[in-house]
Amino acid sequence: MTNIINIFKNKSRYTNTIFQRTKKILESNGYQISADFNPNAFLNLVIGGDGTFLNAVHLSNFSSIPFIGINTGHLGFYQEIEVDMLEEFVDALKKHQYKVEELTVLQSKINNKSINAINEVVVKSKKNQIIRLKVFIDGNFIEAYSGDGLIISTPHGSTAYNLSANGAILHQSLNGFQLTPIAPVYSNLNKSLKCPVVLPNDATVEISVSKRDNYHTIFIFDGREFYTKDFKISIGVSPNKINKLILNKNHYWTNIKNKLM
């Protein structure tokens, strides 16, 4: 194993201060720091908030090198290390006192293009209008949906936008993903889903946008907007995973209690 650590960070002044502190501690313990993504590194260290973590995953092209984060953001659900734990973190790293957990990645296909997401895929209007969608699961027609949109989220993404849309919290160790309606419309003409649907890892969700709504519909992958002339999308679980270092086995429940309740 190499001693190289890739560091990703946001541009805030506070983050840069923590970066300098972290860099000094790591180098004094024999680690080599790379400010650019190095495929030969053994660790991807992210300094910032959840947005910085997601950005690092995308910038590294969903690297198999394990990730861990130092929280200098607001919520920091992905970021396990607080700024007062830097020495403790480096000590645990040197002693290999951690475990590696696999996180689900969603793979979407639009017009022969493949796009990955670690949190969620969102289909919604870019205007203040409802959209009409046809939803298929494993080739079976499920519903003609009308409403603000749909969220397809991973277990770890279930605590983000999905939770705000009244989706369920799925433990990040579960093998599955979730389809959640956003403000569905109910009427004699519309029989939209009233609750989230939890799907197994081998399921595929296909969504087709009605022609009348093509011009104002967008696809969003981890907050990144994607525009296309092809308004059909297929979403499933990728065979690839994201690896994340876990220092504290109770970190997930601590996060739930301290940051979401």
N, C-alpha and C positions, 0 to 999 in steps of 0.2 A: 504494500500500500504506500502511496506517495504521501508527502507531508503538505501538499498544496490545498489551500482552501479558497474557493471562489467567494467573493463577497459582492452581494447586490445591495444597493441602498437607494433611498429616495434623496431628494435634493434639499431637505430641510437643514437648517443650521444645527439644530439639536441632534439630528441623526448623524451629521458629519462629526460632531463632538464625540458621540458614542463610537463611531467608526474609528476615530483616531485612538481612543482608549482601547478598543477591542484589538485593533491591529498591533498596538504596542504589547499587549498581554500575550497575544498569539505568537508573535515573533520572538518574544523573550522565552517562549516555551518550545521553540524550534520549528514552528510552522511557517510556511511560505504563503504569502497573501497574493492573490491575483485579482485585480480590479476588473479584468475582462474574463469572460467565460473560458475556462481552460478544461477541455474534455478529459485531461489526465488528473484532475483534482479528485479528492476523496470526499469532499463535502461542499455543499452550496449553503453559505450562510447569508441570511437575508436580514438587513437592518431596516426597520420601518414598520408599517402596519400591514393589514391584510391585503390592501391593494398592491403594496410593494411585493408581497409574497407571490400573489397571482402574476404580477408582471415578470418576476424572476423566473417563474415556471415557463411562461411563454417565451421570454427572451432566450432561455436555455433550450428551447424546442422540446420541452417536456423531458428533460434529461433524467436518466436513471440514477444519477449521482444523488445521494440523499440530501434532503433539505432540512434546515432548522432555522428558526427565526428569533431575532432579538427585537422586542417590542418597543418601538419609539412612536407608535401611532396611537389611535384612540381605543378601538376595541381590541385588536390584536388577537383574534381567535386562533389564527394559525401560529402565532408567535409565542413560543413557550417560555423563552428566556426574558426575564425582566432585567432592566439595566443594573440593578444591584446584585445580579447573580453572575456577572461575567467571570469572576475568578472560579466560582463554583462550577460553571459550565465547562471551562477549560480543564479543570481538574477531572471532571467526569469524562470528558473527551479523551484525555490522556490515559485514563484507567479503563476505557471502553465500558463505562457504566451507563449503558443506554440500550435501547432496542430499536429495531427498524420496523416501522409499520407501513404497509402498502395502502395508498389512497387511490380510489377509483378515478378513472379518466373517462369522460364521455367523448365519443367520436361521432361527428356528424358528417353527412355527405349531402352536398348541394351541387348539382350540375357537374358531377364527376370530381368535385373538389372536396378534400377531406379537411375538417377543422376540429381541433381538440378543445376541450374545456375541462377544468378541474372543479369548478363550482357549479355552474349551471349554463343551460342554453335557454334563451328567452325568445319567444315569438310574440311580437306585439306591434301596435300601431305607433308610428312616429308623430301622429297627430292625436287630438282628443276625439277619437272616433273608435267605435267598436270594430272588431274584425271577425270575419266568419271563416272558420277553419273546419276541414274534415280530418278526423283523427282515426288512424288505424294502428292497431297493436298486433304485431306478428301477422300482418296481412289481413286482419279482421277489422271490418268497419265498426267503430265504437260509437262515434257521435258526430253530428254536425254542430260544432261549438260556435257560440256567439258570446263575445265579451271583450275584455281588454287584452286578453292574451293567455298564453300558457308558459309555465316554467317547467323545465325538465332539469332536476337537480341530483347531484351525487349525495351520498350520506353526509360528507363534510360540508357540502354546499347547502345542505338542508337548513342550516342555522343562519343563512344569509337572506337573500331576497325571498326565497321560498317560505321562510318562517314569517316574514312580514305579510305574505299572502295567505296566511293561515294554513300553511303546509305543516306536515308533521316533522319532528326532529328524528332523524335516523342516526343511530350510533355509527360512527365512522368505520367500524369493523364489519358492518353488515354488507353482504353481497347483494346489492340491488340498487335501484334508483327510483326517482319519484316524479310523477306527473301531476302538477298542481294548476288548477284554473285561477286566473286573475279576474276578479269581479265578473263572474259569469252572468249572462242575462237569462232570466227565466220568463217564459210566456207560453201561450198556446202554440207558438211557432218554434220555440226554442226549448230543447230538453238538454241543457248543458250539464256537465258533471257538477255535483254539489260538494264534492270533497276530493282530496288528493287520492291518487292511485299509486300504490307501491308495487314495483315490478321487479322480477328477477333479473340477474345479470345477463341472461341470454335473450332477453326480450328486445324487440325493436319497435320504436315508435316512429310512425310516418305521419307527417302533417302536410296537408295541401291547403294553400290559401285560395279563397275564392277570387275570381278574376276581377270582381268589382272592388276588391280591397288590395290588389297588388301594389298600387302606386303609393300606398302609405304604410306598408308593412315592412318591418325590419327584423333581422335576426341578430341576437346579441350573445356573444360568447365571453363569459367572464367579464362583462362590462364593455367589451369591444364590439362596436356596431359593424354589421356586414350587410352590404347591399348587393342584390343580384336580380337579374331578370327572370331567373328560374325560381318559382315560389313553391317548390316542394323540398322538404327536408326529411332525411332519415337519421334517426338518433339511436345509438346503442352504446353499450359499454366497450371501450377499447381493450384489446388484449394487453396493452401496456399499462403500467402503473407508475405512480409517483411514490418514491420512497421518502419517508420522513423520519428523522431521528426523534425518539421520545425519551426524555430523561426521567420523567415522573409518570408512573403508570396511572396515577389518578388525575393527570393533567386535564383530560377531557371533562370529567365531572366537576373539577374545580372551575374550569371555564364556564360550563353551563350555569353553575351556581353563582359565580362572581360577576359574570359579564352579560348574562341573559335574563337574570331573575331580579 
